[in-house]
Amino acid sequence: MTQRYYSDEIGLPPSDRSLWRLRVSELGASKWEFLTEEQARNDPQKNSTKYHLKMDTFEPPAAEESIVFPIDAAKKGAEFFSLLQEESGVVLHQYIGPMFMTTGWVFSSYFTNSPINPVVKHEFIRYIVNNAHPVDGGWGLHTVDKSTCFGTTINYVLLRLLGLEKDHPVCVKARATLHKLGGAIGLPHWGKAWLALLNLFGWEGVNPAPPELWMLPYSMFIHPGRWWVHTRCIYLPLAYLSANRSTCKLDPLLEEIRSEIYLPRQLPYESIDFSKHRNTVCGVDLYYPHSRTLDTLNWVVCKYEKYLRPDWLLKKSSKAVYELIKKECANSDYLCIAPVSFAFNMIVTYLEEGPDSYAFSRFMERREDVIFHGPLGMAVMGTNGGQVWDTAFMCQYLIMAGLETDPKFHDMIMRGYHFLRRSQFTDECVDGSFRDKRKGAWPFSTKTQGYTVSDCTAEAMKAILMIENNDSLGKYIPMEDRIARKDLEDAVERILFIQNTGSFEFGSFSSYEQIRATPALECLSPAEVFNNIMVEYPYVECTDSSVFGLVSFSTYHPDYKPEIILKSIDTAIAYIEDAQDKFDGSWYGSWGICYTYAAMFAVEALETVGKVYSTSEHVKKGLDFLISKQEEDGGWSESMKSCETHTYIPTGQTQVVQTAWATIALILGEYPDRRPIDKAIQLIMERQSLHGEWNFEYIEGVFNHSCAIEYPTYRFLFPIKALGLYARRFGGNAVPGGKIFLE
Ligand SMILES: CC(C)=CCC[C@@H](C)[C@H]1CC[C@@]2(C)C3=C(CC[C@]12C)[C@@]1(C)CC[C@H](O)C(C)(C)[C@@H]1CC3
């Protein structure tokens, strides 16, 4: 029976799902098309598309009568997963969670008068409506958040811009919540900036982001070129837009919205003194309050902007900023690093080049890459996908589970292999982009996105090496088609370069680049709703994956810079050990939830260099920590709250993904008692359908400590890995009937 959603209850039925087609390019870029009935007749819908839209017509693999052995559960899971793979080798999915991605996309379309296909508009509305808080009708920073001023205001404005009436029950309920939260006046920085662009907030009430910063010498630690790539990319166009007080034309709809999002006592809009509210932030939203230093600097810059800044300097610095935006466009073929900066860059390009320019038209084309359709509606994703990351895991884990000898999975792995091979960077960034060398590295999503990520490079390289050196797979790749030694060396060089070997966090790996400035810069963090956004940080998970990559490279190519690679691995391992909590043995995870995710990576890294429970105090403490969190039913259930509060917090409802993470750590770290492992494996098997599927249970990922994000492939990939490793360790016939742990 088709599931009903909130949108169905309130008269917003889905568009005809049978008319949607998902096009996927060789390089993994996705694009959804809505066909006419006539077109649809000659263009059969892929089974994977039917899965994405949860259609009854989706054909799963035949159901087993029962799945008795863990290895069969892994196989069945892989069989189900293979149906989701596209011809180009990738498995796509709706990479959603943050509730501020679709907003930016739609706001920039509104600002630039760019039409949105009505059926896309309708599906955007459904997505937003279906993610409204079930009790108060508001929205948060992400889908499992409480309602915040930021989430509620921007999503309310979004619905209004997309055509929902002021008196629509969804708007009425959301508006009441927004007013309870104090109205739009308490928006955090990004919210204020977006509303100022839409002429719904005064720029004088938005803390400044001076473009002049970009003209400082790079040697100054405060230079934005030293910031974390994402923050740098967002504050670049924001500097242009805020310094130039850019706004779109006021129209009757915006005028109506002005009268809806503030408290009635604050109205009329013209009477609001925005300059008094630069630092008004709704208490519910505030996760990272300003430092005194930031408040003082903001005050000084505001005075400077108002009374001192000469016109020529504004022009000159705006031009410098725009030159850098053009470089970002060139380096990513207008995709930009992620949708937040994409939306701002699209507006700046519109203002600079006009709607008919080539540059702007490319923005219009690339904006398709980040939208993805799902049962709740359409949404703009956190990035344009996670193609490389997921494919690298898929190839590795199928092999770790020993499934490569099965012809069913052989082709699946090979398609993934070829995708990874196509996705390695082959060119460098434009000079003067504040970017490192990238040739030889891999991104998180697709080649054109163009940003090296340390762990994505390491995992992709490892997957390629595993395949080429695998007895059942390697022989099918002719010598001349294998990855060239030079390309591997480049990959290793890119990984080595990201390792922090200077004065910060010696031995660790960061996400995209080395740490370029002191973490003390966090005291200038203006965003209020995230932590750790100003500079790169050391990440345990990135360090672990980098170790996997380097160890695997040096196994197959021991002659390339052996001392340097060994030293790099040694210092990385020392960092991982040092990053462990001395008291309880846990590691804080930054990209997955949370301590469970990090423990899996850390233990695997330690195991890669031969450290296990019986030989390493660190592995022992790490595994004892995990065991102490195992629930009655054998599973783990960590909550997103762990990431926010830096304390392990269970949800109380165990999850397959978390359980798989913990199990992988326990197996690889050679936990001496197999009973907790048996119990966990049994749980993973019990939660699998006889068709091989695992259902969504809880959001898996996170960023910047406060924003949750879904990784829909994880509920297949990690159970497959856990089950496969289990079968390898305890033999194929373990857990008969899933009951062996019982005495
Ligand atoms: C607060 C801001 C700047 C919002 C924009 C969203 C981005 C910052 C997020 C969305 C997806 C995201 C979490 C991602 C990562 C960084 C931050 C991203 C790009 C990385 C690449 C960091 C390294 C991680 O190991 C991993 C590869 C899993 C993730 C993938 C997604």
The ligand as a MOL file (V3000), in Angstrom:
LIG
                    3D

  0  0  0     0  0            999 V3000
M  V30 BEGIN CTAB
M  V30 COUNTS 31 34 0 0 0
M  V30 BEGIN ATOM
M  V30 1 C 27.9270 25.1330 7.2870 0
M  V30 2 C 28.1350 25.0300 5.8480 0
M  V30 3 C 29.3510 25.7190 5.3640 0
M  V30 4 C 27.2350 24.3660 5.0710 0
M  V30 5 C 27.4470 23.7530 3.7580 0
M  V30 6 C 27.3930 22.2510 3.8440 0
M  V30 7 C 28.7390 21.5760 3.7480 0
M  V30 8 C 29.6970 22.2910 4.6550 0
M  V30 9 C 28.6770 20.0850 4.1390 0
M  V30 10 C 27.5920 19.2780 3.4050 0
M  V30 11 C 28.1810 17.8530 3.1940 0
M  V30 12 C 29.4400 17.8020 4.0140 0
M  V30 13 C 28.9980 17.4380 5.4090 0
M  V30 14 C 30.5440 16.8160 3.7220 0
M  V30 15 C 31.8770 17.0560 4.0860 0
M  V30 16 C 32.2710 18.4250 4.4900 0
M  V30 17 C 31.1380 19.4060 4.7850 0
M  V30 18 C 29.9400 19.2470 3.8560 0
M  V30 19 C 30.3990 19.4840 2.4370 0
M  V30 20 C 32.9370 15.9490 3.9750 0
M  V30 21 C 33.5550 16.0720 2.6090 0
M  V30 22 C 34.0550 16.1130 5.0190 0
M  V30 23 C 34.9250 14.8700 5.2010 0
M  V30 24 C 34.0780 13.6850 5.5780 0
M  V30 25 O 34.7810 12.5340 5.9470 0
M  V30 26 C 33.0770 13.3570 4.4870 0
M  V30 27 C 33.7800 12.8510 3.2440 0
M  V30 28 C 32.1710 12.2250 4.9820 0
M  V30 29 C 32.2080 14.6220 4.2440 0
M  V30 30 C 31.1810 14.4550 3.1520 0
M  V30 31 C 30.1290 15.5150 3.2050 0
M  V30 END ATOM
M  V30 BEGIN BOND
M  V30 1 1 1 2
M  V30 2 1 2 3
M  V30 3 2 2 4
M  V30 4 1 4 5
M  V30 5 1 5 6
M  V30 6 1 6 7
M  V30 7 1 7 8
M  V30 8 1 7 9
M  V30 9 1 9 10
M  V30 10 1 9 18
M  V30 11 1 10 11
M  V30 12 1 11 12
M  V30 13 1 12 13
M  V30 14 1 12 14
M  V30 15 1 12 18
M  V30 16 2 14 15
M  V30 17 1 14 31
M  V30 18 1 15 16
M  V30 19 1 15 20
M  V30 20 1 16 17
M  V30 21 1 17 18
M  V30 22 1 18 19
M  V30 23 1 20 21
M  V30 24 1 20 22
M  V30 25 1 20 29
M  V30 26 1 22 23
M  V30 27 1 23 24
M  V30 28 1 24 25
M  V30 29 1 24 26
M  V30 30 1 26 27
M  V30 31 1 26 28
M  V30 32 1 26 29
M  V30 33 1 29 30
M  V30 34 1 30 31
M  V30 END BOND
M  V30 END CTAB
M  END
